[in-house]
Amino acid sequence: MDRVILASINRLTRVISSDANLDKVFYSFADELKELVGFDRLSICLIEGDELEQLLAGWTINYDAWELMYKLQEAGVPAGVAESGGEIQEDPQLAHRHYLWELEHAEIGKHSYEGPPFRLSETPAELNKPGAILGEDTEYVCTKMLGMSDELFVELLSQGVLE
């Protein structure tokens, strides 16, 4: 299959929600698709397989993922852009919402961590600790959370049980 077609199909699958009704997509845009390929509305509904993929590719090539998302949403089709990791890092809305937090990790250095996807006015969330290193919190969990005595913890540690 041609690269342009694959790129267009990728663009469409990146945008349409998995629970979207594709019949609604085709019905909503049948007139636009008809102009593109010269078929009537009924003919468009009967297209299948590779021919359908080519038709969609020809239509979506005219839009970037965001334009396609807005166009589908306006037609009542559940759609949203599935952003890559790099796009999430550069997303102005997520930056404005302070969604990503940069913390210093002991092994990998500065790293971005996802914060909560919501904001609370009375009790704002704050990430203050990066992901733990293997075994970093073992003593705290054993002695403070599980109530293990310091003596037992040291004994188990020396026996290699906690490694």
N, C-alpha and C positions, 0 to 999 in steps of 0.2 A: 504494500500500500504506500502511496506517495507520502512524503514527509509533510507536505502542506495539509493533507487530509488528517494525518495522525496528530499534528499540532492543533488543528481545529477541534478534533474529537476530544483531545486532552483538555482544551480550553473549556469545552462544554461540560465534560465530566467533572472538572474542577469547580464548576459553578452550580450545577443543578443538584438540589438536595436528593438524597437517596430515596426519600419517600415522595418525590415529585411524581405527578401523573404525566407521563410523556404524551399521552393523548392530548392533555391540556396544552402542552408546549406546542405540539403540531397544530392544534386547532387555533391557538392564539396567534400563531405566526404563519398560518397557511397562506394568507394573501401575500405576505412578504416573500415566502418561499415560492409561491406561484410565479411572481415576477422574476425571481432568480432563475427558475428552471423551465418556466413556460407550461407547467401542469395546472390542471384545475384542482380545486380543493379535494375532491374525492380521490383523484389519482395520487395526491400526496399521501393520503391516509393509507393507500394500498402498497406503498413502497416498503421494501424490506431489505435486510442484510447490508451488503456492500453498497448497494445503490442508495440506501438510506444514509449510511455513513458519509458517502460522497456528497449527498444533498446537504446534510448538516454541516459538513466541512466547508462547502461553498458558501453557506450562510454565515457561519461563525467566524470565518476568516476576516470579516469586516469589523469585528469588535475585539477589544481586549477583554480580559476576564471580568473586570469591574463593569464595563459598559454592558456586557452580556448579562451580568447579574442584575443590574438595575432594570434592564429591558424585560427580563423574565419576571422580576418582582412586580413591575407595573402591570404585567398581564396576569398576575395572581399565581404565578408559579413559585413555589418555595425554592429560593436560590441564595447561595452565598459563596464567596470565594474561599477556597481552601488554601490558605497562605502557606508558603514554604517557611522553613526556619529563618532564612534570611529576610523574607518579607515581614515576618512577625517582628524581627529586630528593628526594622525600619518603619513600622506602621505608626503614623502620627497619632491615630486615635489611642492606640495602646500606650504610647509614650505619654500622651496627655493624661491618661487614666493611671499612670505610674504602675503599669502592669508588670513590667520587667524590673527586676532588682539586680544590681551588680554587686556581688559579694566576693571576697577573697577566700579561695579554697586552698587548704594546706598543700595539696598535691598538684592541682591544675591551674592555680593562680586565679586571676579575675575571671569570673564566669557569670553569665546571666541566668537568673532563676525566675520562674513564673510566680507571680504573687497571686492572691485571690482575685477571681474575676469580678468581684463586687467591691463596693466601698461603703463602709459604715461610718456615719457621721459621729456617733457617740463613742465608738470603740474602733478607731482605725487600725487596720492590720499593719504590721511591720515585720519584714523578714530581717532577722538579725544574726542568723547562723547559716552558713552554707551546708550542703550535704555532708554527712559524717563520713569519716574514713572508717574502714572496716575495723571494728573493735574499739573505736574512739569512746563510745559511751557505755562500754560493758560494765565498768566499775559502778557507774551511776545507776544503771538499770538493776544490777545485782544487789547493791547495798541500799540504795534509796527507794527504788520502786518495789523490789521483791523482798526487802527486809533482811537480806543475807548479812550475817555478821562480817566485820572486816577480817577476822581471823579465818573464817571459812572461805572468803573470797581469795585471800592471799594463798591459802592452801590449794584451792582449785586452780588458781593461776599458776602456781609453781608446778603442779602436776600436769599442766598443759591442757586441762579440761576446757578452758575458756579461750583457747587459741583457734 
